[in-house]
Amino acid sequence: MTASSDFISFFGATGGCTNAALVHTLNAGIHVRALARTPSKLTDMLLAQGISQATIDSQLTIIKGDIASMPAIKSVLLSDKDHTLTTQIMSGVGGTPQLRWSIKRPVTIDNPEICATTTKNIVQALHEIYTEHPSTATHKPSIVVISTTGVSDIKEDVPFGFRTMYHVALADPHKDKKVMEKIITENATGQDAVFSGAIAVRPSFLKGDHKIKGGKGWEKVKVGHEAKPAVGYTIHRADVGEWIFEETIKTDGQRWFGQKVTLTN
């Protein structure tokens, strides 16, 4: 972040991995605009992690709304005062798992297409912003999305003991992640690209919560890519969030552009 007007956009900021990344981002003095259906929930989560009210007031702008609201999404991406466009987008949107009576597909989520829908709406919002404010298209933002292992078409990245759960029980929610990854990849290249770069973060099975003190530390995270994935059973949400901050926010993430990064403990 180089200018005082620069900021990062967060979607799904109350989610475990994303909230941990947000805490590190605010602690680093970076300005953020975030979408939240219930702003007080996000504020309470940050206060509980030691982020002061003064920091929230000075560095964080919370836009009330959801991923179906195009005006709200555009407000997260573009500042109201001087029409400054975000430098980076962090999306960790996800649905709530639900069990159902099915042998083959026992797990679904309350919104089975929430990841794909969010990403499509972000792409549409950026197209509209570039049309309404042409100068913003000269500095397009990058995007980081939280995906999952178990969706690769190139190499198996799930340990043997979890493969039935991932490829059978979790097939429906993982289908949504695959579509999301496809959308960011297609929109980060070519003349019609809306992103300057795209990174899909694929953590192994998530454990723990958003509290940053609960992890092992980002330096201990095993990191791989699609052709040579890091294979493991679990990873703490706090570690995923810290890795995202250290490797894609703090350093702008260019070294990871175009990659699908696997993370595990």
DRENDO-1510 file (C-alpha; in Angstrom, 1 decimal, always signed):
<recs>
REC; n; res; u; v; w
REC; 1; MET; +0.0; +0.0; +0.0 .
REC; 2; THR; +1.7; +3.2; -1.1 .
REC; 3; ALA; -0.9; +6.0; -0.9 .
REC; 4; SER; -3.1; +7.1; +2.0 .
REC; 5; SER; -6.1; +6.6; -0.2 .
REC; 6; ASP; -5.3; +3.0; -1.0 .
REC; 7; PHE; -7.5; +0.3; +0.5 .
REC; 8; ILE; -8.3; -3.4; +0.2 .
REC; 9; SER; -11.8; -4.8; -0.2 .
REC; 10; PHE; -13.0; -7.7; +2.0 .
REC; 11; PHE; -15.9; -10.0; +1.3 .
REC; 12; GLY; -16.9; -12.6; +3.8 .
REC; 13; ALA; -15.1; -10.8; +6.5 .
REC; 14; THR; -16.8; -12.6; +9.4 .
REC; 15; GLY; -15.6; -16.0; +8.1 .
REC; 16; GLY; -12.8; -17.6; +10.1 .
REC; 17; CYS; -9.9; -17.4; +7.6 .
REC; 18; THR; -10.9; -14.1; +6.2 .
REC; 19; ASN; -11.5; -12.5; +9.6 .
REC; 20; ALA; -8.0; -13.6; +10.7 .
REC; 21; ALA; -6.5; -12.0; +7.6 .
REC; 22; LEU; -8.5; -8.8; +8.3 .
REC; 23; VAL; -7.1; -8.6; +11.8 .
REC; 24; HIS; -3.5; -8.8; +10.5 .
REC; 25; THR; -4.4; -6.3; +7.8 .
REC; 26; LEU; -5.7; -3.7; +10.3 .
REC; 27; ASN; -2.9; -4.3; +12.7 .
REC; 28; ALA; -0.5; -3.4; +9.8 .
REC; 29; GLY; -2.2; +0.0; +9.4 .
REC; 30; ILE; -3.9; -0.8; +6.1 .
REC; 31; HIS; -7.2; +0.7; +5.2 .
REC; 32; VAL; -10.1; -1.7; +4.4 .
REC; 33; ARG; -13.6; -1.6; +3.0 .
REC; 34; ALA; -15.7; -4.6; +3.9 .
REC; 35; LEU; -19.1; -6.0; +3.1 .
REC; 36; ALA; -21.2; -7.2; +6.1 .
REC; 37; ARG; -24.9; -8.1; +6.5 .
REC; 38; THR; -24.6; -7.3; +10.2 .
REC; 39; PRO; -21.9; -4.7; +10.7 .
REC; 40; SER; -22.1; -5.0; +14.5 .
REC; 41; LYS; -21.1; -8.7; +14.3 .
REC; 42; LEU; -18.0; -7.8; +12.4 .
REC; 43; THR; -17.1; -5.0; +14.8 .
REC; 44; ASP; -17.6; -7.2; +17.8 .
REC; 45; MET; -15.3; -9.9; +16.3 .
REC; 46; LEU; -12.6; -7.4; +15.7 .
REC; 47; LEU; -12.9; -5.8; +19.2 .
REC; 48; ALA; -12.7; -9.3; +20.7 .
REC; 49; GLN; -9.3; -9.8; +19.0 .
REC; 50; GLY; -7.8; -6.6; +20.3 .
REC; 51; ILE; -8.5; -4.3; +17.4 .
REC; 52; SER; -9.3; -0.9; +19.0 .
REC; 53; GLN; -12.4; +1.1; +18.3 .
REC; 54; ALA; -10.1; +3.9; +17.2 .
REC; 55; THR; -8.5; +1.6; +14.6 .
REC; 56; ILE; -11.9; +0.5; +13.4 .
REC; 57; ASP; -13.1; +4.1; +13.0 .
REC; 58; SER; -10.0; +5.3; +11.2 .
REC; 59; GLN; -9.1; +2.3; +9.0 .
REC; 60; LEU; -12.3; +0.3; +8.4 .
REC; 61; THR; -15.3; +1.2; +6.4 .
REC; 62; ILE; -18.1; -1.4; +6.7 .
REC; 63; ILE; -20.7; -1.4; +3.9 .
REC; 64; LYS; -24.0; -2.9; +5.1 .
REC; 65; GLY; -25.4; -5.4; +2.5 .
REC; 66; ASP; -24.9; -8.8; +1.0 .
REC; 67; ILE; -23.5; -10.3; -2.2 .
REC; 68; ALA; -26.8; -9.9; -4.0 .
REC; 69; SER; -26.6; -6.1; -3.8 .
REC; 70; MET; -24.7; -4.6; -6.7 .
REC; 71; PRO; -24.7; -1.1; -5.2 .
REC; 72; ALA; -23.2; -2.5; -1.9 .
REC; 73; ILE; -20.5; -4.5; -3.8 .
REC; 74; LYS; -19.6; -1.4; -5.8 .
REC; 75; SER; -19.3; +0.6; -2.6 .
REC; 76; VAL; -16.9; -2.0; -1.2 .
REC; 77; LEU; -14.8; -1.7; -4.4 .
REC; 78; LEU; -14.9; +2.0; -5.0 .
REC; 79; SER; -14.5; +4.8; -2.4 .
REC; 80; ASP; -17.4; +7.2; -2.3 .
REC; 81; LYS; -15.4; +10.5; -2.0 .
REC; 82; ASP; -12.8; +10.4; -4.7 .
REC; 83; HIS; -13.7; +7.3; -6.7 .
REC; 84; THR; -10.5; +5.5; -5.8 .
REC; 85; LEU; -10.6; +1.9; -6.8 .
REC; 86; THR; -9.5; -0.9; -4.5 .
REC; 87; THR; -6.0; -2.3; -5.0 .
REC; 88; GLN; -6.9; -5.8; -3.9 .
REC; 89; ILE; -9.9; -8.0; -3.3 .
REC; 90; MET; -10.0; -10.6; -0.6 .
REC; 91; SER; -13.0; -13.0; -0.8 .
REC; 92; GLY; -13.7; -15.7; +1.7 .
REC; 93; VAL; -17.4; -16.0; +1.3 .
REC; 94; GLY; -19.0; -19.3; +2.0 .
REC; 95; GLY; -22.2; -21.0; +3.0 .
REC; 96; THR; -23.4; -22.8; +6.1 .
REC; 97; PRO; -23.1; -26.7; +5.8 .
REC; 98; GLN; -26.3; -28.6; +6.0 .
REC; 99; LEU; -27.0; -32.3; +6.3 .
REC; 100; ARG; -29.6; -34.0; +4.2 .
REC; 101; TRP; -31.0; -37.5; +3.7 .
REC; 102; SER; -28.7; -38.7; +0.9 .
REC; 103; ILE; -26.2; -41.5; +0.8 .
REC; 104; LYS; -24.2; -40.1; -2.1 .
REC; 105; ARG; -24.5; -36.3; -1.3 .
REC; 106; PRO; -25.2; -36.0; +2.5 .
REC; 107; VAL; -23.7; -32.5; +2.8 .
REC; 108; THR; -24.9; -29.4; +1.1 .
REC; 109; ILE; -24.8; -25.7; +2.0 .
REC; 110; ASP; -27.6; -23.2; +2.5 .
REC; 111; ASN; -26.6; -21.4; -0.7 .
REC; 112; PRO; -25.1; -23.9; -3.0 .
REC; 113; GLU; -23.8; -21.3; -5.5 .
REC; 114; ILE; -22.7; -18.6; -3.1 .
REC; 115; CYS; -19.0; -18.6; -4.1 .
REC; 116; ALA; -19.7; -18.5; -7.8 .
REC; 117; THR; -22.4; -15.9; -7.4 .
REC; 118; THR; -20.2; -13.6; -5.3 .
REC; 119; THR; -17.4; -13.8; -7.8 .
REC; 120; LYS; -19.7; -13.2; -10.8 .
REC; 121; ASN; -21.1; -10.2; -9.0 .
REC; 122; ILE; -17.7; -8.8; -8.3 .
REC; 123; VAL; -16.8; -9.2; -12.0 .
REC; 124; GLN; -20.0; -7.4; -13.0 .
REC; 125; ALA; -19.4; -4.6; -10.5 .
REC; 126; LEU; -15.9; -4.0; -11.8 .
REC; 127; HIS; -17.1; -3.9; -15.4 .
REC; 128; GLU; -19.7; -1.3; -14.4 .
REC; 129; ILE; -17.1; +0.7; -12.5 .
REC; 130; TYR; -14.7; +0.7; -15.4 .
REC; 131; THR; -17.5; +2.0; -17.7 .
REC; 132; GLU; -18.7; +4.7; -15.3 .
REC; 133; HIS; -15.1; +5.7; -14.2 .
REC; 134; PRO; -12.8; +4.9; -17.2 .
REC; 135; SER; -9.6; +6.1; -15.4 .
REC; 136; THR; -10.0; +3.3; -12.8 .
REC; 137; ALA; -9.3; +0.7; -15.5 .
REC; 138; THR; -5.6; +1.7; -15.6 .
REC; 139; HIS; -5.0; +0.2; -12.2 .
REC; 140; LYS; -7.1; -3.0; -11.9 .
REC; 141; PRO; -7.1; -4.8; -8.6 .
REC; 142; SER; -5.9; -8.4; -8.0 .
REC; 143; ILE; -8.2; -10.9; -6.3 .
REC; 144; VAL; -7.6; -13.7; -3.7 .
REC; 145; VAL; -10.3; -16.3; -3.0 .
REC; 146; ILE; -10.4; -19.0; -0.4 .
REC; 147; SER; -11.2; -22.3; -2.2 .
REC; 148; THR; -10.4; -25.8; -1.0 .
REC; 149; THR; -8.3; -28.9; -1.7 .
REC; 150; GLY; -10.2; -31.7; -3.4 .
REC; 151; VAL; -11.1; -29.7; -6.5 .
REC; 152; SER; -8.0; -30.1; -8.7 .
REC; 153; ASP; -8.3; -31.7; -12.1 .
REC; 154; ILE; -4.5; -32.1; -12.3 .
REC; 155; LYS; -3.2; -33.9; -9.2 .
REC; 156; GLU; -4.8; -35.4; -6.1 .
REC; 157; ASP; -4.2; -33.1; -3.1 .
REC; 158; VAL; -6.3; -34.9; -0.5 .
REC; 159; PRO; -4.8; -37.6; +1.7 .
REC; 160; PHE; -6.2; -41.1; +1.2 .
REC; 161; GLY; -8.2; -41.1; +4.5 .
REC; 162; PHE; -10.2; -38.1; +3.5 .
REC; 163; ARG; -10.9; -38.8; -0.2 .
REC; 164; THR; -14.4; -40.4; +0.3 .
REC; 165; MET; -15.5; -37.4; +2.4 .
REC; 166; TYR; -14.1; -34.9; +0.0 .
REC; 167; HIS; -15.0; -36.5; -3.4 .
REC; 168; VAL; -18.4; -37.9; -2.4 .
REC; 169; ALA; -19.9; -36.3; +0.7 .
REC; 170; LEU; -18.6; -32.7; -0.1 .
REC; 171; ALA; -19.0; -32.9; -3.8 .
REC; 172; ASP; -21.8; -30.3; -4.0 .
REC; 173; PRO; -20.1; -27.5; -2.1 .
REC; 174; HIS; -16.8; -28.2; -3.9 .
REC; 175; LYS; -18.5; -27.8; -7.3 .
REC; 176; ASP; -19.2; -24.2; -6.3 .
REC; 177; LYS; -15.5; -23.7; -5.4 .
REC; 178; LYS; -14.5; -25.0; -8.9 .
REC; 179; VAL; -16.8; -22.6; -10.7 .
REC; 180; MET; -15.4; -19.7; -8.5 .
REC; 181; GLU; -11.9; -20.6; -9.5 .
REC; 182; LYS; -12.8; -20.8; -13.1 .
REC; 183; ILE; -14.3; -17.3; -13.0 .
REC; 184; ILE; -11.3; -15.6; -11.4 .
REC; 185; THR; -8.9; -17.3; -13.8 .
REC; 186; GLU; -10.9; -16.3; -16.9 .
REC; 187; ASN; -11.2; -12.7; -15.7 .
REC; 188; ALA; -7.5; -12.2; -14.9 .
REC; 189; THR; -6.2; -12.6; -18.5 .
REC; 190; GLY; -6.9; -11.1; -21.9 .
REC; 191; GLN; -8.3; -7.7; -23.0 .
REC; 192; ASP; -11.5; -8.0; -21.0 .
REC; 193; ALA; -9.7; -8.9; -17.8 .
REC; 194; VAL; -11.1; -7.1; -14.7 .
REC; 195; PHE; -8.3; -8.3; -12.4 .
REC; 196; SER; -4.6; -7.7; -12.6 .
REC; 197; GLY; -4.0; -11.1; -11.1 .
REC; 198; ALA; -5.8; -13.9; -9.4 .
REC; 199; ILE; -4.9; -16.3; -6.6 .
REC; 200; ALA; -6.9; -19.3; -5.4 .
REC; 201; VAL; -5.9; -20.4; -1.9 .
REC; 202; ARG; -6.7; -24.1; -1.3 .
REC; 203; PRO; -6.5; -25.0; +2.4 .
REC; 204; SER; -6.9; -28.5; +3.6 .
REC; 205; PHE; -9.7; -29.4; +6.0 .
REC; 206; LEU; -10.2; -26.3; +8.2 .
REC; 207; LYS; -10.1; -26.5; +12.0 .
REC; 208; GLY; -10.3; -23.9; +14.8 .
REC; 209; ASP; -11.8; -20.5; +14.6 .
REC; 210; HIS; -10.8; -17.0; +13.5 .
REC; 211; LYS; -8.8; -16.1; +16.6 .
REC; 212; ILE; -5.3; -15.3; +15.5 .
REC; 213; LYS; -3.6; -16.6; +18.6 .
REC; 214; GLY; -5.0; -20.1; +18.0 .
REC; 215; GLY; -2.8; -21.1; +15.1 .
REC; 216; LYS; +0.7; -22.5; +14.8 .
REC; 217; GLY; +2.0; -19.6; +12.8 .
REC; 218; TRP; +2.2; -19.0; +9.1 .
REC; 219; GLU; +5.9; -19.9; +8.8 .
REC; 220; LYS; +5.0; -23.5; +9.7 .
REC; 221; VAL; +2.4; -23.8; +7.0 .
REC; 222; LYS; +3.3; -26.3; +4.2 .
REC; 223; VAL; +2.8; -24.7; +0.8 .
REC; 224; GLY; +2.3; -26.2; -2.6 .
REC; 225; HIS; +0.8; -25.5; -6.0 .
REC; 226; GLU; -1.5; -27.5; -8.3 .
REC; 227; ALA; +1.2; -29.5; -10.0 .
REC; 228; LYS; +3.0; -30.2; -6.7 .
REC; 229; PRO; +0.4; -29.8; -3.9 .
REC; 230; ALA; +1.1; -29.7; -0.2 .
REC; 231; VAL; -0.9; -32.7; +1.1 .
REC; 232; GLY; -2.2; -32.9; +4.6 .
REC; 233; TYR; -5.3; -33.5; +6.7 .
REC; 234; THR; -6.0; -30.2; +8.4 .
REC; 235; ILE; -5.0; -26.6; +8.9 .
REC; 236; HIS; -6.1; -23.9; +11.4 .
REC; 237; ARG; -8.2; -21.1; +10.0 .
REC; 238; ALA; -5.9; -18.6; +11.8 .
REC; 239; ASP; -2.9; -19.9; +9.9 .
REC; 240; VAL; -4.7; -19.6; +6.6 .
REC; 241; GLY; -5.6; -16.0; +7.4 .
REC; 242; GLU; -2.0; -15.1; +8.5 .
REC; 243; TRP; -0.5; -16.8; +5.4 .
REC; 244; ILE; -2.9; -14.8; +3.2 .
REC; 245; PHE; -1.9; -11.6; +4.9 .
REC; 246; GLU; +1.9; -12.2; +4.8 .
REC; 247; GLU; +2.1; -13.6; +1.3 .
REC; 248; THR; -0.7; -11.9; -0.7 .
REC; 249; ILE; -1.6; -8.7; +1.2 .
REC; 250; LYS; +1.6; -7.5; +2.8 .
REC; 251; THR; +3.6; -8.2; -0.3 .
REC; 252; ASP; +0.8; -7.7; -3.0 .
REC; 253; GLY; +1.0; -11.3; -3.9 .
REC; 254; GLN; +2.3; -11.0; -7.5 .
REC; 255; ARG; +4.6; -14.1; -7.0 .
REC; 256; TRP; +1.4; -16.2; -6.6 .
REC; 257; PHE; -0.6; -14.7; -9.5 .
REC; 258; GLY; -2.2; -17.4; -11.6 .
REC; 259; GLN; -1.6; -20.1; -9.1 .
REC; 260; LYS; -3.8; -22.4; -7.0 .
REC; 261; VAL; -1.9; -22.6; -3.7 .
REC; 262; THR; -2.4; -25.5; -1.4 .
REC; 263; LEU; -1.9; -24.9; +2.4 .
REC; 264; THR; -1.8; -27.5; +5.2 .
REC; 265; ASN; -0.3; -27.9; +8.6 .
</recs>
